[in-house]
Amino acid sequence: MNLLKIGCKTMREGVVVSAIFFVAGILMILAGHKILPDLYYMQQIAMLAGLILLLFAPLILISTFLISVLPGSKEKLDKCEH
């Protein structure tokens, strides 16, 4: 399966995407709370999108970790330069 191929690059990408989702979630919540007008439920929609991003951040990080501990991935990760 191509989805479960793990390497140095995919580990880094998982951590970076998780950090981007976390920061974007916080910014969306703050924008919904402080910046957006209370028109057509725009505040609630932005805050919901931010909450979803915040919930996906640890999910991505945990799934990246779980893929890295699969049998056979240790040999691939030993070649990484840390």
TORKOL-4160 file (C-alpha; in steps of 0.2 Angstrom, whole numbers, padded with zeros to 4 digits, m for minus):
82
<pt num="1" X="0000" Y="0000" Z="0000"/>
<pt num="2" X="0007" Y="0017" Z="m0005"/>
<pt num="3" X="m0002" Y="0026" Z="0010"/>
<pt num="4" X="0008" Y="0017" Z="0023"/>
<pt num="5" X="0025" Y="0020" Z="0015"/>
<pt num="6" X="0035" Y="0029" Z="0028"/>
<pt num="7" X="0051" Y="0038" Z="0027"/>
<pt num="8" X="0061" Y="0053" Z="0033"/>
<pt num="9" X="0051" Y="0064" Z="0022"/>
<pt num="10" X="0034" Y="0058" Z="0026"/>
<pt num="11" X="0038" Y="0059" Z="0045"/>
<pt num="12" X="0043" Y="0077" Z="0043"/>
<pt num="13" X="0028" Y="0081" Z="0032"/>
<pt num="14" X="0016" Y="0074" Z="0045"/>
<pt num="15" X="0024" Y="0085" Z="0059"/>
<pt num="16" X="0024" Y="0100" Z="0048"/>
<pt num="17" X="0005" Y="0098" Z="0043"/>
<pt num="18" X="0000" Y="0095" Z="0061"/>
<pt num="19" X="0009" Y="0111" Z="0066"/>
<pt num="20" X="0000" Y="0121" Z="0052"/>
<pt num="21" X="m0017" Y="0114" Z="0056"/>
<pt num="22" X="m0014" Y="0118" Z="0074"/>
<pt num="23" X="m0009" Y="0136" Z="0071"/>
<pt num="24" X="m0022" Y="0138" Z="0057"/>
<pt num="25" X="m0036" Y="0132" Z="0070"/>
<pt num="26" X="m0031" Y="0144" Z="0083"/>
<pt num="27" X="m0031" Y="0159" Z="0070"/>
<pt num="28" X="m0048" Y="0154" Z="0063"/>
<pt num="29" X="m0055" Y="0153" Z="0081"/>
<pt num="30" X="m0047" Y="0170" Z="0085"/>
<pt num="31" X="m0053" Y="0177" Z="0068"/>
<pt num="32" X="m0071" Y="0171" Z="0072"/>
<pt num="33" X="m0071" Y="0178" Z="0089"/>
<pt num="34" X="m0063" Y="0195" Z="0086"/>
<pt num="35" X="m0063" Y="0200" Z="0068"/>
<pt num="36" X="m0078" Y="0193" Z="0059"/>
<pt num="37" X="m0095" Y="0202" Z="0060"/>
<pt num="38" X="m0110" Y="0193" Z="0067"/>
<pt num="39" X="m0118" Y="0191" Z="0051"/>
<pt num="40" X="m0126" Y="0175" Z="0044"/>
<pt num="41" X="m0117" Y="0165" Z="0057"/>
<pt num="42" X="m0100" Y="0169" Z="0050"/>
<pt num="43" X="m0092" Y="0169" Z="0068"/>
<pt num="44" X="m0099" Y="0152" Z="0072"/>
<pt num="45" X="m0094" Y="0145" Z="0055"/>
<pt num="46" X="m0076" Y="0151" Z="0057"/>
<pt num="47" X="m0075" Y="0145" Z="0074"/>
<pt num="48" X="m0081" Y="0128" Z="0069"/>
<pt num="49" X="m0068" Y="0127" Z="0055"/>
<pt num="50" X="m0055" Y="0132" Z="0068"/>
<pt num="51" X="m0061" Y="0118" Z="0080"/>
<pt num="52" X="m0061" Y="0105" Z="0066"/>
<pt num="53" X="m0043" Y="0110" Z="0062"/>
<pt num="54" X="m0038" Y="0109" Z="0080"/>
<pt num="55" X="m0045" Y="0092" Z="0082"/>
<pt num="56" X="m0036" Y="0086" Z="0066"/>
<pt num="57" X="m0019" Y="0092" Z="0072"/>
<pt num="58" X="m0016" Y="0079" Z="0085"/>
<pt num="59" X="m0025" Y="0065" Z="0074"/>
<pt num="60" X="m0012" Y="0068" Z="0060"/>
<pt num="61" X="0002" Y="0068" Z="0073"/>
<pt num="62" X="m0004" Y="0052" Z="0081"/>
<pt num="63" X="m0007" Y="0043" Z="0065"/>
<pt num="64" X="0010" Y="0048" Z="0059"/>
<pt num="65" X="0017" Y="0040" Z="0075"/>
<pt num="66" X="0007" Y="0024" Z="0073"/>
<pt num="67" X="0013" Y="0022" Z="0055"/>
<pt num="68" X="0031" Y="0024" Z="0061"/>
<pt num="69" X="0030" Y="0010" Z="0074"/>
<pt num="70" X="0023" Y="m0003" Z="0061"/>
<pt num="71" X="0033" Y="m0018" Z="0059"/>
<pt num="72" X="0046" Y="m0016" Z="0046"/>
<pt num="73" X="0047" Y="0003" Z="0047"/>
<pt num="74" X="0062" Y="0003" Z="0059"/>
<pt num="75" X="0074" Y="m0002" Z="0045"/>
<pt num="76" X="0068" Y="0013" Z="0034"/>
<pt num="77" X="0069" Y="0025" Z="0048"/>
<pt num="78" X="0086" Y="0020" Z="0053"/>
<pt num="79" X="0093" Y="0028" Z="0037"/>
<pt num="80" X="0086" Y="0045" Z="0042"/>
<pt num="81" X="0098" Y="0059" Z="0047"/>
<pt num="82" X="0091" Y="0067" Z="0063"/>
